[in-house]
Amino acid sequence: MDVQTLRAEAFKALHERDGAFVIPNPWDAGSAKLLASLGFEALATTSAGLAFSLGRPDAEGAMSLDETLDNARCIVDATALPVAADLENGFSDDPKGCAEAILQGAAVGLVGGSIEDASGNAEDPIYSFHHAVERVEAAVAAARSLDFPFMLCARAENLLHGRMDLDDTIARLQAFAEAGADVLYAPGLRTAQEIRRVVQAVAPKPVNVLMGLSGVQLSFADVQALGVKRISVGSSLARAAYGAFFYAAQRIHDQGRFDYADQALSFDQLNQLFRR
């Protein structure tokens, strides 16, 4: 069994065992190594984290599929962990483009990936119901054509685009489940009641929930008790890192103080970790 298949089997098993697991989101090889050193069992890329690292905005068409996959390859190569990717809308309106994104993702070592129903068009940000389902069907077919289990996550993006229609969001997730998606995901759920409704509506399919949202105080234990299988954190770790950097630099500029270094990881800690 080759390395990618071993990772794929391990990733699939995480979704099948009892309880929830956290799949944090590194944005480069270094952050991936830091997360692996802490004992996390799988990783997922973040489109926003990558965009920010390149000085670009997220979700505005500023990233290409090639750039996304180059970043994913670096993260795959950085650790022995299974890696899934945020493949946005497949970088294509066309279902065939979604399928191609899955196949190209597998070719760089990914064992999972997500396709969302956000169009990237500010005037019409969410694909129509039927078109969204067709796109997931194409992605599922591509994933099933691989010779290892590729965990296809289908995302309903209403809540991130101001469409606070949980009924439509659930209907989309149910249709994605019927289309064969392995994992369902509606980023932007903020309450236990919303999460419970989604979990119950698509059961027994596993649900991914986004944590790291400002003002949401649910813990791992809280979310696990609601029946969630997978917990990701999106761009929040990248934002935390950039926040610490920004406030340290601001302290230098505004106050001429350098005591931020007391809270930083030491040179020796990082050097030793990155030798592995």
Order of alpha helices (4+ residues) and beta strands (2+ residues): alpha-beta-alpha-beta-alpha-alpha-beta-alpha-beta-alpha-beta-alpha-beta-alpha-beta-alpha-beta-alpha-alpha
